[in-house]
Amino acid sequence: MAESIFDLKCFSATETEAAGARLADFMKQGNCPRFVALCGGLGAGKTAFTRGFCSVMCPGATVRSPSFAIVNEYRGDPDVYHFDVWRIKDDDDLYSTGFYDYADRKGIVVCEWADSIAYALPESYIKVKFDGNGDDPRHIVAELIKGDEVTVC
């Protein structure tokens, strides 16, 4: 079951960052899942979106793509754990990163390329889909994906 949070067109990295900040503001207002699944192609704006998200949750954090580190941690209220699972091949790879341990922490997981680990996504989460790349406008859709339990934002 999915519930729309927003559906936006962004024409710059600054607007993409503002969309990330908008989601963070939305999440601070209520009891939302603590997992944000970012789905979109190379250059779609996932890291820029995360930079905006962290500007609200972790002011002052320097947000960079965790492509080679797999995860970057940003201290804030709450902490944000920024994953990039593009290079993950299977559940053994994912397990070796400590991915599952982050679910037990009190922070928020923001995961780039989350569609590649659909088997590991929590029952309820926020899905952010990105269409467009390069100089194209971005179409960004955020949805609350609800499992059996009712989650209210």
C-alpha atoms as one frame of an Amber mdcrd trajectory, in Angstrom:
protein
   0.000   0.000   0.000   1.454   3.392  -1.005   0.455   6.900   0.021   1.745
   9.954  -1.845   3.910  12.446   0.030   4.866  14.671  -2.912   5.321  14.707
  -6.674   7.735  17.409  -7.883   9.607  18.649 -10.932  13.077  19.968 -10.116
  15.119  21.992 -12.598  18.410  22.265 -10.693  20.547  20.623  -8.010  19.398
  23.376  -5.640  15.746  22.442  -6.218  16.604  18.737  -5.769  18.272  19.573
  -2.447  15.158  21.561  -1.460  13.051  18.450  -2.170  15.269  16.471   0.213
  14.862  19.159   2.877  11.100  19.050   2.321  11.044  15.307   3.019  13.132
  15.797   6.177  10.739  18.498   7.409   7.819  16.168   6.670   9.454  13.316
   8.604  10.160  15.529  11.618   6.418  16.278  11.900   5.281  12.754  12.645
   5.895   9.102  13.250   7.405   8.028   9.924   9.414   4.951   9.010  13.128
   5.441   9.585  14.131   4.144   6.153  14.231   6.181   2.939  14.696   4.168
  -0.270  16.098   6.257  -3.142  15.475   4.740  -6.586  16.776   6.239  -9.806
  19.503   6.031 -12.403  23.041   7.341 -12.431  23.083  11.129 -12.150  19.412
  11.354 -11.169  20.039  13.485  -8.070  20.012  10.947  -5.226  23.063  12.408
  -3.483  21.882  16.016  -3.982  18.522  14.998  -2.467  20.351  13.433   0.494
  22.410  16.612   0.921  19.150  18.576   1.297  17.696  15.943   3.617  20.763
  16.142   5.858  20.690  19.960   5.855  17.603  19.588   8.075  18.506  16.449
  10.045  22.264  17.009  10.396  23.025  20.717   9.844  26.636  21.330   8.867
  27.267  17.766   7.653  29.360  17.427   4.514  27.361  14.980   2.413  29.207
  12.986  -0.232  28.252   9.927  -2.222  29.130   6.762  -0.302  29.711   4.806
  -3.549  33.031   3.347  -2.448  32.607   3.552   1.331  29.121   1.921   1.082
  27.901   3.949   4.090  28.545   7.449   5.447  27.287   8.431   8.886  26.157
  11.970   9.656  25.579  13.093  13.241  22.379  14.981  13.862  18.932  14.839
  15.351  18.497  12.075  14.421  21.691  10.637  12.912  21.507   9.742   9.214
  23.135   6.621   7.744  23.626   7.181   4.015  24.074   3.946   2.049  24.954
   3.394  -1.594  24.309  -0.257  -2.457  25.025  -0.005  -6.198  27.999  -2.394
  -5.898  26.182  -4.921  -3.657  25.728  -8.216  -5.504  23.810 -10.358  -2.998
  22.636 -10.653   0.593  26.057 -11.839   1.785  27.611  -8.628   0.441  24.879
  -6.574   2.072  25.284  -8.367   5.397  29.053  -7.776   5.378  28.495  -3.997
   5.242  26.635  -4.055   8.571  23.476  -2.906   6.785  21.116  -4.923   8.981
  22.687  -3.568  12.180  21.681  -0.036  11.244  17.994  -0.962  11.572  18.555
  -1.339  15.321  19.976   2.157  15.671  17.829   5.198  16.345  18.832   7.096
  13.214  17.416   7.201   9.700  18.775   5.073   6.864  18.831   6.797   3.465
  19.686   4.206   0.823  20.705   4.967  -2.768  19.934   2.238  -5.361  17.462
   0.687  -2.886  15.539  -1.005  -5.701  18.532  -3.346  -6.122  18.012  -4.723
  -2.594  14.221  -4.997  -2.590  14.545  -8.236  -0.587  16.093  -6.302   2.319
  13.742  -3.326   2.538  11.715  -2.977   5.732   7.978  -3.558   5.770   7.267
   0.181   5.930   9.503   2.832   4.382   9.541   5.992   2.306  10.290   5.435
  -1.381  11.645   8.313  -3.441  11.692   7.747  -7.214  13.838   9.878  -9.517
  13.378  10.238 -13.276  15.742  12.324 -15.386  19.505  12.913 -15.328  22.178
  15.192 -16.720  20.672  18.547 -17.659  17.118  17.136 -17.796  14.575  18.247
 -15.188  14.102  15.741 -12.392  10.722  14.243 -11.650  10.799  13.225  -7.977
   7.978  11.250  -6.380   7.966  10.395  -2.662   5.590   7.765  -1.301   4.975
   6.194   2.060   5.030   2.423   1.615   3.033   0.786   4.371   3.282  -2.804
   5.467   0.759  -4.556   7.672   1.220  -2.061  10.464  -0.339   1.341  10.017
   2.281   4.093   9.950   1.157   7.686  10.291   3.314  10.616   9.221
